[in-house]
Amino acid sequence: MRLLTFPCSDQERRRRSCVSEKSSTWFITGCSSGFGRAIAEAALAAGQRVIATARDVRSIADLEKAGSCEVMALDVTDPENVREAISAAGPVDVLVNNAGYGLIGAVEECSDEQIRQNMETNFFGPLNVIRAALPGLRQRRSGHIVNVSAAAAISNYAGFGIYGGAKAALELMSESLRLELAPLGIKITLVQPGPFRTDFIARSMDKAAGEIADYQASSGKFARFLASMDGKQPGDPAKAAAAIVQMVLDGEAPLHFPLGKYVVKKLRDKAAALTREAEKWEAVASGTEFSA
């Protein structure tokens, strides 16, 4: 896929070159709406240089007027396009993997094509971007990779098996990557947002190709719940984006960065449930080892 950028004048190039020496270059995927756009705007407001990407550059063209921003067309599922974009961006300090979309439906209801495409975007997409950026990050022995995950990766819901599975894969890959890159000075953070008032449900949610009556009480119920809460989510994406940018600028790099009261409670509930299971089955688990 051919890399697309908006041309800029010599005056604009000079202006961009005069960005504060303290600013960093942020490469952000999925900036057409939601968290991606909010993070791009928050980073620009903080005086950072931003490479904002989206499949359709027309949806993000206005960001170039907001400050030191360049927009690029990017399909994260196209490895060649990803490598071209990373190369054109120059040295990247902060990499934000936000591009993704949901898939609602029971595992049996989703088609093979839907399942593979969702995994391609939500797991292999970020992996493509990370692998393309790593040679430069390793050479500079610095950088911060921020992967946007989901509450479904903490504990999942009926009807979110594929989407939650892709985000869980992203989380476990990130845990390993964090250990691999720590000695090289490169940081990894997983952002775990709860329900935020973006257009994710209305605009970025694919629906299962089939519908099986037996799942109406489980995945069907969850789909109806999501539809009912659209536009009523308690989370403010602008505040979340500001928190993400501030975390990075402060030099912090938590492995998990929860956003919203819902996710904090969900993390605590999951930890408690795991503890209960470990305690209940501890004797059985211990009995499976060789005798001393």
C-alpha positions in Angstrom: 0.0 0.0 0.0 1.3 3.4 -0.9 2.1 5.8 2.0 0.0 9.0 1.9 0.8 12.2 3.6 -0.4 15.8 3.2 2.2 18.0 1.7 3.3 21.1 3.7 5.0 24.3 2.7 8.6 25.2 3.5 7.4 27.6 6.1 5.4 24.8 7.8 8.5 22.6 7.7 10.5 25.3 9.4 7.8 25.7 12.0 7.9 22.0 12.8 11.6 22.0 13.1 11.4 24.6 15.8 9.4 22.5 18.2 10.8 22.6 21.7 13.8 20.4 22.3 11.8 18.9 25.2 9.1 17.7 23.0 8.9 14.0 21.9 7.5 12.5 18.7 4.3 10.5 19.2 3.2 8.0 16.6 -0.5 7.2 17.1 -2.7 4.8 15.3 -6.4 5.0 14.8 -6.8 8.7 15.1 -10.0 9.1 13.2 -12.1 9.2 16.3 -12.3 8.2 20.0 -9.2 7.6 22.0 -6.8 8.0 19.1 -8.0 11.5 18.2 -8.2 12.5 21.9 -4.7 11.3 22.6 -3.4 13.1 19.5 -5.1 16.3 20.6 -3.8 16.0 24.2 -0.3 15.3 23.0 -0.4 18.4 20.7 -1.8 20.5 23.6 1.2 19.4 25.7 3.6 20.6 23.0 4.5 17.3 21.5 5.1 16.4 17.9 2.5 14.0 16.6 2.3 11.6 13.7 -1.5 10.9 13.5 -2.5 8.0 11.4 -5.8 6.5 10.1 -7.0 4.4 7.2 -8.6 7.5 5.7 -6.5 10.7 6.1 -9.5 12.8 5.2 -10.9 12.1 8.7 -7.8 13.5 10.4 -6.7 16.2 8.0 -7.9 18.9 10.4 -5.3 17.8 13.1 -2.5 19.3 11.1 -4.0 22.7 11.9 -3.7 22.1 15.7 0.1 22.3 16.0 3.1 20.2 15.2 1.2 17.4 13.6 1.6 15.3 10.5 -1.0 12.9 9.2 -0.4 9.7 7.4 -2.7 7.0 5.9 -2.0 3.7 7.7 -3.5 0.3 7.6 -2.0 -1.6 10.5 -2.9 -4.9 8.9 -0.6 -4.1 6.0 3.0 -4.8 7.2 4.6 -3.0 4.1 2.5 0.1 4.7 3.4 0.0 8.4 7.1 -0.2 7.6 6.8 2.7 5.2 5.0 4.9 7.7 7.4 4.2 10.5 10.3 5.0 8.2 8.7 8.2 7.0 8.0 9.3 10.6 11.6 9.4 11.6 12.8 8.8 15.2 9.7 7.9 17.3 9.8 8.4 21.1 6.2 7.3 22.0 4.3 4.7 20.1 0.6 4.5 20.8 -1.3 1.5 19.4 -4.9 2.5 19.5 -6.4 1.3 16.2 -8.9 -1.5 16.6 -12.6 -2.4 16.5 -15.0 -4.6 18.4 -16.8 -7.8 17.3 -20.0 -8.6 19.1 -21.5 -12.1 18.9 -21.1 -15.6 20.3 -18.0 -17.4 19.2 -20.1 -19.8 17.2 -22.0 -17.0 15.5 -18.9 -15.2 14.1 -17.7 -16.2 10.7 -14.1 -17.4 10.1 -13.4 -14.2 8.1 -14.7 -12.0 10.9 -12.6 -13.8 13.5 -9.4 -13.6 11.5 -9.9 -10.0 10.5 -10.6 -8.9 14.1 -7.4 -10.7 15.3 -5.5 -9.1 12.4 -6.5 -5.6 13.5 -6.5 -5.9 17.3 -3.5 -8.2 17.7 -1.4 -8.5 14.6 -1.9 -4.8 13.8 -0.2 -3.5 16.9 2.4 -6.3 16.6 3.2 -5.1 13.0 3.7 -1.5 14.3 5.8 -2.5 17.3 8.1 -4.8 15.2 8.6 -2.1 12.6 9.5 0.5 15.3 11.7 -1.7 17.5 15.0 -1.4 15.5 14.9 2.4 15.9 13.9 2.2 19.5 16.6 -0.3 20.3 19.2 1.8 18.5 18.3 4.9 20.6 17.9 2.8 23.8 14.8 4.7 24.7 11.1 4.9 24.0 7.7 4.2 25.4 5.2 1.8 23.7 1.6 2.4 24.9 -0.9 -0.4 23.9 -4.6 0.4 24.3 -6.3 -2.8 25.6 -9.9 -3.2 26.9 -11.8 -4.2 30.0 -12.7 -7.4 28.2 -9.1 -8.5 28.6 -9.3 -8.4 32.4 -12.4 -10.6 32.5 -14.6 -11.2 29.5 -18.2 -11.1 28.6 -20.6 -13.4 26.7 -20.5 -12.1 23.1 -17.0 -10.6 23.3 -15.0 -13.8 22.9 -13.1 -12.8 19.8 -12.5 -9.2 20.6 -11.6 -9.9 24.2 -9.4 -12.8 23.1 -7.5 -10.5 20.7 -6.9 -7.9 23.4 -5.9 -10.6 25.9 -3.3 -11.8 23.4 -2.1 -8.2 23.1 -1.8 -8.0 26.9 0.2 -11.2 27.3 2.5 -10.3 24.4 3.1 -6.9 26.0 4.0 -8.5 29.3 6.7 -10.6 27.6 7.9 -7.6 25.5 8.2 -5.5 28.7 10.7 -8.0 30.1 12.6 -8.2 26.8 12.9 -4.4 26.4 13.5 -3.3 30.0 17.3 -3.8 29.8 17.3 -1.7 26.6 15.6 1.3 28.2 12.3 0.9 26.4 9.0 1.1 28.4 5.7 -0.7 27.9 2.3 0.3 29.2 -1.1 -1.3 28.7 -4.0 1.2 28.9 -7.1 -0.5 30.2 -10.1 1.7 29.6 -13.6 1.1 30.9 -16.7 2.5 29.3 -15.9 5.9 27.8 -18.2 8.1 25.8 -16.7 7.6 22.3 -18.4 6.3 19.2 -16.8 2.9 19.6 -20.2 1.1 20.0 -21.9 2.9 17.2 -19.0 3.2 14.7 -16.4 0.6 15.6 -18.4 -2.5 16.4 -18.8 -5.3 13.9 -21.7 -7.8 14.4 -21.5 -11.6 14.1 -22.5 -12.8 10.6 -25.0 -15.3 12.0 -27.5 -15.4 14.8 -28.4 -18.5 16.8 -31.4 -18.3 19.1 -29.7 -20.3 21.8 -27.3 -17.4 22.5 -30.0 -14.7 22.9 -29.9 -15.1 26.7 -26.1 -14.7 26.8 -24.3 -12.9 24.0 -27.5 -11.4 22.7 -28.3 -9.9 26.1 -24.8 -8.3 26.2 -25.2 -6.9 22.7 -28.5 -5.3 23.8 -26.9 -3.9 26.9 -24.1 -2.3 24.9 -26.6 -0.7 22.5 -28.5 0.7 25.5 -25.5 2.4 27.1 -24.2 4.0 23.9 -23.8 7.7 24.6 -24.3 7.2 28.3 -20.8 5.9 29.3 -19.4 7.7 32.3 -15.9 8.1 31.0 -14.6 11.3 29.5 -12.2 10.5 26.6 -10.5 13.9 26.8 -9.7 13.4 30.5 -8.5 9.9 29.8 -6.2 11.1 27.0 -4.8 13.9 29.2 -4.0 11.3 31.9 -2.2 9.0 29.4 -0.1 11.9 28.0 0.7 13.1 31.5 1.7 9.6 32.6 4.2 9.4 29.7 5.5 12.9 30.2 6.1 12.2 33.9 8.3 9.3 33.0 6.0 6.8 34.5 5.5 3.4 32.9 3.1 1.1 34.8 2.4 -2.2 33.1 -1.3 -1.7 33.6 -2.8 1.8 33.5 -6.5 1.5 34.4 -8.9 4.3 33.3 -12.3 4.7 35.0 -13.8 3.5 38.3 -15.4 0.5 36.5 -12.0 -0.9 35.5 -10.4 -0.4 39.0 -13.3 -2.4 40.5 -13.0 -5.0 37.7 -9.3 -5.5 38.5 -10.0 -5.9 42.2 -12.8 -8.4 41.6 -10.6 -10.4 39.2 -7.7 -10.5 41.7 -10.1 -11.6 44.4 -11.6 -14.3 42.2 -8.2 -15.7 41.3 -7.1 -15.7 44.9 -10.3 -17.7 45.8 -9.6 -20.2 43.1 -6.0 -20.6 44.1 -6.9 -21.2 47.7 -9.7 -23.7 46.8 -7.5 -25.8 44.6 -4.2 -25.4 46.3 -4.1 -28.9 47.8 -5.1 -30.5 44.6 -2.5 -28.5 42.7 0.3 -29.3 45.2 -0.6 -33.0 45.0 0.3 -33.2 41.3 4.0 -32.9 41.9 6.6 -35.7 42.4 7.0 -36.8 46.0 10.2 -35.5 47.6 
